[in-house]
Amino acid sequence: MASVTAPRPRAASLCPVSTTRKDAHWNILDSDNYVCAIVNGQGERMAEPDLDPQVAAIRAFNRFYTRKIGVVDGIASSPFSLAEARVLYELAHREQQTATDIRKELGLDAGYMSRILREFERRKFVRREQSKTDEREKFLSLTAKGRRAFAPLDERSNRDVAAMLEELSPAERRRLVDAVQTLRKLLGDKAEPKTPYLLRQHQPGDMGWIVHRQAILYAEEYGWDGTYEALAAEIVAQFIKNYDPKRERCWIAEKDGERVGAVFVAKASDEIAKLRLLHVEPEARGLGIGKRLVEECVRFARQAGYQKMTLWTQSILHAARHLYKQSGFKVVRQEQHHSFGKDLVAETWELDLQTTAYLTRNPGTEHSVLG
């Protein structure tokens, strides 16, 4: 949120108050914003601006919130300026954006934006691609190196905000979110034209929904029986009972306020993570949600320090298998079995999280979200 400040004084005159004992004191006169005040030469007192109480209140909030989220000292410890971090965020979360699009969104000077992009290109964070419909336009996107540079910033922001919310009760969190949304609306913020869905971590009630939808979808689309619902319930129960937030994660995809997909990263061992229970609701397919969920799993597992990621699926789940292959997973084992009332071919897929081959084959797939 931009700072709200009082108009700058046009001029200030400094004049001695007297030639007696108060020679060390000065009279500061600003006919626009300040009342005439005596300021001690020792720095004991300063003139207070004659601010509107509402302006003062908003400025006080700005100072509080920038301190709360670490803007003041956080930038000093970051390899990027605030403007550079925001440009990285826009590039990570928007597709087919030009430099002009991002500059207007952030309100940056054209010359400053050009300098930022030149530096990013020099460091191989950004690539430019010619528009297929307009040769005058070039779309910007992050390279794999750029996404690796952005990921720690995004992770830190998510972690800091999550820690702030943890101090509040559920009711207080809702009040805070409502207040933030009201603030944005009142100050004329427009809706962000980004992906038509969002990802969040699991909340109470999500686990029952996941089991419910897994059972129904696989029954309707593949004819699986109730034993699959039992398996899904067991997986979810074990995840909740043994949940380690530093090394495990569940993402819920939401569209228009409704849950439309989910996925888990579960700990198999200190070195191996498991991707589990990926699904996307039929009405939300085609939006890239499945791909994004898999990417988030891979990114999180790599940052959590796992050496390898594995998953268990069935050969008939063609859409899911395509996503796994896109992300660099490989089939390492197949086995025929009779489960869920059907004859199936089970497949075990693995991804080496330490190799650079994944990023080389799939530049730009390491996706993240800087608020």
C-alpha positions as CSV (number, residue, x, y, z in Angstrom):
1,M,0.0,0.0,0.0
2,A,1.4,3.4,-1.0
3,S,2.3,5.7,1.9
4,V,-0.1,8.6,2.4
5,T,1.9,11.7,3.2
6,A,1.2,15.4,3.8
7,P,2.2,17.9,1.1
8,R,5.9,18.8,1.2
9,P,6.7,22.3,2.5
10,R,7.7,24.7,-0.2
11,A,10.1,26.6,2.0
12,A,11.3,26.9,5.6
13,S,13.1,29.9,7.1
14,L,15.5,29.6,9.9
15,C,15.9,32.7,12.1
16,P,17.4,33.4,15.5
17,V,14.8,33.8,18.2
18,S,16.9,36.3,20.2
19,T,20.5,37.4,20.9
20,T,20.3,36.5,24.6
21,R,20.4,33.1,26.3
22,K,18.3,31.6,23.5
23,D,20.8,32.2,20.7
24,A,21.2,28.4,20.5
25,H,17.5,28.0,19.7
26,W,16.0,28.5,16.2
27,N,12.6,29.4,15.0
28,I,11.4,27.2,12.1
29,L,8.6,28.7,10.1
30,D,6.8,26.8,7.4
31,S,3.7,28.7,6.3
32,D,2.2,25.7,4.6
33,N,2.4,22.8,7.0
34,Y,4.0,23.7,10.2
35,V,3.3,26.1,13.0
36,C,6.1,28.3,14.2
37,A,8.1,26.3,16.8
38,I,11.1,26.6,19.0
39,V,13.6,23.8,18.4
40,N,16.4,23.2,20.8
41,G,19.8,23.2,19.3
42,Q,20.5,20.0,21.3
43,G,17.9,18.1,19.3
44,E,15.6,17.7,22.3
45,R,12.5,18.9,20.5
46,M,11.3,18.9,16.9
47,A,8.5,20.7,15.2
48,E,5.3,18.5,14.9
49,P,3.5,18.9,11.6
50,D,0.0,20.1,11.8
51,L,-1.4,16.9,10.2
52,D,-5.0,15.9,9.7
53,P,-5.6,13.2,12.3
54,Q,-6.8,10.8,9.6
55,V,-3.7,11.3,7.6
56,A,-1.6,10.7,10.7
57,A,-3.5,7.5,11.5
58,I,-2.9,6.1,8.0
59,R,0.8,7.1,8.1
60,A,1.1,5.4,11.5
61,F,-0.4,2.2,10.1
62,N,2.0,2.3,7.1
63,R,5.0,2.6,9.5
64,F,3.6,-0.2,11.6
65,Y,2.9,-2.6,8.8
66,T,6.2,-2.1,6.9
67,R,7.9,-2.8,10.1
68,K,5.7,-5.8,10.8
69,I,6.4,-7.5,7.4
70,G,10.1,-6.6,7.5
71,V,10.3,-4.1,4.7
72,V,12.6,-1.8,6.6
73,D,15.3,-4.4,7.5
74,G,14.2,-7.2,5.1
75,I,15.4,-5.4,2.0
76,A,18.8,-4.9,3.5
77,S,19.2,-8.6,3.8
78,S,17.8,-9.4,0.4
79,P,19.8,-9.6,-2.8
80,F,17.0,-7.7,-4.5
81,S,15.5,-4.3,-4.1
82,L,11.8,-4.1,-3.4
83,A,11.1,-3.1,-7.0
84,E,13.2,-6.0,-8.3
85,A,11.4,-8.4,-6.0
86,R,8.0,-7.2,-7.3
87,V,9.1,-7.6,-10.9
88,L,10.2,-11.1,-10.2
89,Y,6.8,-11.8,-8.6
90,E,4.9,-10.5,-11.6
91,L,7.0,-12.6,-13.9
92,A,6.5,-15.7,-11.8
93,H,2.7,-15.3,-11.7
94,R,1.7,-13.9,-15.0
95,E,1.9,-15.3,-18.5
96,Q,2.6,-13.5,-21.7
97,Q,3.4,-10.2,-20.1
98,T,5.4,-7.4,-21.8
99,A,7.7,-5.0,-20.0
100,T,5.1,-2.3,-20.5
101,D,2.4,-4.4,-18.8
102,I,4.5,-5.0,-15.7
103,R,5.8,-1.4,-15.6
104,K,2.2,-0.1,-15.6
105,E,1.0,-2.6,-13.0
106,L,3.8,-1.6,-10.6
107,G,3.9,2.1,-11.5
108,L,7.6,2.1,-12.3
109,D,9.5,4.6,-14.4
110,A,10.3,3.3,-17.9
111,G,14.0,3.9,-17.5
112,Y,14.1,2.1,-14.1
113,M,12.2,-0.8,-15.5
114,S,14.6,-1.1,-18.4
115,R,17.6,-1.1,-16.0
116,I,16.0,-3.9,-13.9
117,L,15.3,-6.1,-16.9
118,R,18.8,-5.5,-18.4
119,E,20.3,-6.7,-15.1
120,F,18.0,-9.7,-15.0
121,E,18.9,-10.6,-18.5
122,R,22.6,-10.3,-17.7
123,R,22.1,-12.7,-14.8
124,K,20.1,-15.0,-17.1
125,F,16.9,-14.6,-14.9
126,V,14.7,-13.5,-17.8
127,R,14.0,-14.5,-21.4
128,R,12.2,-12.6,-24.1
129,E,10.0,-14.3,-26.7
130,Q,8.6,-12.8,-29.8
131,S,4.8,-12.6,-30.0
132,K,3.3,-14.8,-32.7
133,T,0.6,-12.2,-33.4
134,D,2.4,-8.9,-33.1
135,E,6.1,-8.7,-34.1
136,R,6.4,-5.5,-32.1
137,E,5.7,-7.2,-28.8
138,K,8.1,-9.4,-26.8
139,F,6.8,-11.5,-23.9
140,L,8.8,-11.9,-20.8
141,S,9.2,-15.0,-18.7
142,L,11.5,-16.3,-15.9
143,T,14.1,-18.8,-16.7
144,A,14.8,-21.8,-14.5
145,K,17.6,-19.8,-12.9
146,G,15.2,-16.9,-12.4
147,R,12.6,-19.1,-10.7
148,R,15.3,-20.5,-8.4
149,A,16.3,-16.9,-7.4
150,F,12.6,-16.0,-6.8
151,A,11.7,-19.1,-4.8
152,P,13.4,-18.2,-1.5
153,L,11.7,-14.7,-1.6
154,D,8.3,-16.3,-2.1
155,E,8.9,-18.9,0.5
156,R,10.0,-16.3,3.0
157,S,7.0,-14.2,2.4
158,N,4.6,-17.1,2.8
159,R,6.4,-18.3,5.9
160,D,6.3,-14.8,7.5
161,V,2.7,-14.2,6.8
162,A,1.7,-17.7,8.0
163,A,3.6,-17.1,11.3
164,M,1.8,-13.8,11.7
165,L,-1.6,-15.5,11.2
166,E,-0.7,-18.3,13.6
167,E,-0.8,-15.7,16.4
168,L,-4.5,-15.1,15.8
169,S,-7.6,-17.2,16.4
170,P,-9.7,-18.4,13.4
171,A,-12.2,-15.6,14.0
172,E,-9.4,-13.0,14.2
173,R,-7.9,-14.2,11.0
174,R,-11.3,-13.8,9.2
175,R,-11.6,-10.3,10.6
176,L,-8.1,-9.5,9.4
177,V,-8.6,-10.8,5.9
178,D,-12.0,-9.0,5.6
179,A,-10.3,-5.8,6.8
180,V,-7.5,-6.1,4.2
181,Q,-10.0,-6.7,1.4
182,T,-12.0,-3.7,2.5
183,L,-8.9,-1.6,2.6
184,R,-8.0,-2.6,-1.0
185,K,-11.5,-1.9,-2.3
186,L,-11.7,1.5,-0.6
187,L,-8.3,2.6,-2.0
188,G,-9.4,1.5,-5.6
189,D,-7.3,-1.7,-6.0
190,K,-8.5,-3.6,-9.0
191,A,-8.9,-7.4,-9.1
192,E,-5.6,-9.1,-10.0
193,P,-5.9,-10.6,-13.5
194,K,-4.0,-13.7,-12.7
195,T,-4.7,-17.4,-12.7
196,P,-8.4,-18.1,-12.2
197,Y,-7.6,-20.3,-9.1
198,L,-5.5,-20.2,-6.0
199,L,-3.6,-22.7,-4.0
200,R,-3.6,-22.9,-0.2
201,Q,-2.6,-25.2,2.5
202,H,-5.1,-27.6,4.1
203,Q,-7.6,-26.4,6.7
204,P,-10.0,-28.3,9.0
205,G,-12.6,-30.1,6.9
206,D,-10.4,-30.5,3.8
207,M,-9.3,-34.0,4.6
208,G,-12.9,-35.4,4.7
209,W,-13.6,-33.6,1.4
210,I,-10.6,-35.1,-0.3
211,V,-11.6,-38.7,0.7
212,H,-15.2,-38.0,-0.4
213,R,-14.2,-36.6,-3.8
214,Q,-11.5,-39.2,-4.5
215,A,-14.0,-42.0,-3.8
216,I,-16.8,-40.5,-6.0
217,L,-14.5,-39.5,-8.9
218,Y,-12.8,-42.9,-9.2
219,A,-16.1,-44.7,-8.9
220,E,-17.8,-42.6,-11.6
221,E,-14.8,-42.4,-14.0
222,Y,-13.2,-45.8,-13.6
223,G,-15.7,-48.0,-11.8
224,W,-13.6,-48.5,-8.7
225,D,-15.3,-49.9,-5.6
226,G,-15.3,-48.9,-2.0
227,T,-11.9,-50.4,-1.2
228,Y,-10.3,-47.4,-2.9
229,E,-12.2,-45.1,-0.5
230,A,-10.7,-47.1,2.4
231,L,-7.2,-46.6,1.0
232,A,-7.7,-42.9,0.5
233,A,-9.0,-42.6,4.1
234,E,-5.9,-44.5,5.4
235,I,-3.5,-42.2,3.5
236,V,-5.2,-39.1,4.8
237,A,-5.4,-40.4,8.4
238,Q,-1.7,-41.2,8.4
239,F,-0.9,-37.8,7.0
240,I,-2.8,-36.0,9.7
241,K,-1.5,-38.2,12.6
242,N,2.2,-37.9,11.6
243,Y,2.1,-34.4,10.0
244,D,5.5,-32.7,9.8
245,P,4.9,-29.2,8.4
246,K,8.6,-28.7,7.6
247,R,8.7,-31.8,5.4
248,E,5.1,-32.5,4.4
249,R,2.4,-30.5,2.7
250,C,-1.1,-30.6,1.4
251,W,-2.3,-28.1,-1.2
252,I,-5.9,-27.4,-1.9
253,A,-6.8,-25.7,-5.2
254,E,-9.8,-23.2,-5.1
255,K,-11.7,-21.6,-7.9
256,D,-14.4,-19.0,-7.2
257,G,-14.3,-20.0,-3.5
258,E,-14.9,-23.7,-4.2
259,R,-12.4,-26.6,-3.8
260,V,-11.5,-28.0,-7.1
261,G,-8.3,-30.1,-6.5
262,A,-5.7,-31.3,-4.1
263,V,-2.4,-33.1,-3.7
264,F,-0.1,-34.3,-0.9
265,V,3.7,-34.4,-0.3
266,A,4.2,-37.1,2.4
267,K,7.5,-38.2,4.0
268,A,8.5,-41.8,3.1
269,S,11.9,-41.5,4.7
270,D,14.5,-38.8,5.4
271,E,15.6,-39.0,1.8
272,I,12.4,-39.8,-0.1
273,A,9.2,-37.9,-0.4
274,K,5.9,-39.3,-1.8
275,L,3.4,-37.5,-4.0
276,R,-0.1,-38.7,-3.2
277,L,-3.8,-38.3,-4.0
278,L,-3.5,-35.9,-6.8
279,H,-6.9,-35.0,-8.3
280,V,-8.6,-32.1,-10.1
281,E,-12.4,-31.8,-10.3
282,P,-13.8,-32.3,-13.9
283,E,-15.2,-28.7,-14.2
284,A,-11.7,-27.2,-13.4
285,R,-9.7,-29.3,-15.8
286,G,-7.9,-27.6,-18.6
287,L,-6.8,-24.6,-16.4
288,G,-3.3,-26.0,-15.6
289,I,-4.2,-26.8,-12.0
290,G,-2.9,-30.4,-12.1
291,K,0.4,-29.2,-13.6
292,R,0.7,-26.5,-11.0
293,L,0.0,-28.9,-8.1
294,V,2.7,-31.3,-9.3
295,E,5.2,-28.4,-9.7
296,E,4.5,-27.2,-6.2
297,C,5.1,-30.7,-4.9
298,V,8.5,-31.0,-6.6
299,R,9.6,-27.5,-5.6
300,F,8.6,-28.1,-1.9
301,A,10.3,-31.5,-1.8
302,R,13.5,-30.1,-3.2
303,Q,13.5,-27.2,-0.7
304,A,12.7,-29.6,2.1
305,G,16.0,-31.4,1.4
306,Y,14.7,-34.7,0.0
307,Q,16.9,-36.6,-2.4
308,K,14.2,-38.3,-4.4
309,M,10.4,-38.1,-5.0
310,T,8.3,-41.2,-5.7
311,L,4.6,-41.8,-6.5
312,W,2.3,-44.8,-7.1
313,T,-0.3,-44.7,-9.9
314,Q,-2.2,-46.8,-12.4
315,S,-1.5,-47.1,-16.1
316,I,-5.1,-46.1,-17.0
317,L,-4.7,-42.7,-15.4
318,H,-3.4,-41.1,-18.6
319,A,-3.8,-37.4,-17.7
320,A,-2.0,-37.8,-14.4
321,R,0.8,-39.9,-16.1
322,H,1.3,-37.1,-18.6
323,L,1.8,-34.5,-15.9
324,Y,4.3,-36.7,-14.1
325,K,6.3,-37.2,-17.3
326,Q,6.2,-33.5,-18.0
327,S,7.8,-32.9,-14.6
328,G,10.6,-35.3,-15.2
329,F,9.3,-38.4,-13.4
330,K,10.2,-41.8,-14.8
331,V,8.5,-45.2,-14.5
332,V,10.8,-47.5,-12.5
333,R,8.5,-50.4,-11.9
334,Q,5.2,-51.9,-13.2
335,E,3.1,-54.6,-11.6
336,Q,-0.2,-56.2,-12.5
337,H,-2.7,-56.5,-9.6
338,H,-6.4,-56.8,-8.9
339,S,-7.6,-54.0,-6.7
340,F,-10.6,-51.7,-6.2
341,G,-12.7,-54.3,-8.1
342,K,-10.6,-54.1,-11.3
343,D,-7.6,-55.7,-13.0
344,L,-5.0,-52.9,-13.1
345,V,-1.3,-52.2,-13.8
346,A,0.3,-50.4,-11.0
347,E,3.3,-48.1,-11.8
348,T,5.9,-46.6,-9.5
349,W,7.5,-43.4,-10.8
350,E,10.5,-41.6,-9.4
351,L,12.2,-38.2,-9.8
352,D,15.8,-37.5,-8.7
353,L,15.5,-34.1,-7.0
354,Q,19.2,-33.4,-6.9
355,T,19.9,-33.6,-10.6
356,T,19.8,-30.5,-12.8
357,A,18.3,-32.5,-15.6
358,Y,14.8,-31.7,-14.5
359,L,15.3,-27.9,-14.8
360,T,17.2,-28.3,-18.1
361,R,14.4,-30.3,-19.7
362,N,11.6,-28.2,-18.2
363,P,12.7,-24.5,-17.9
364,G,10.2,-22.5,-16.0
365,T,8.4,-25.4,-14.3
366,E,9.7,-24.6,-10.8
367,H,6.7,-22.4,-9.9
368,S,6.1,-20.3,-6.9
369,V,3.6,-17.5,-5.3
370,L,5.0,-12.5,-2.8
371,G,2.4,-10.9,-1.1
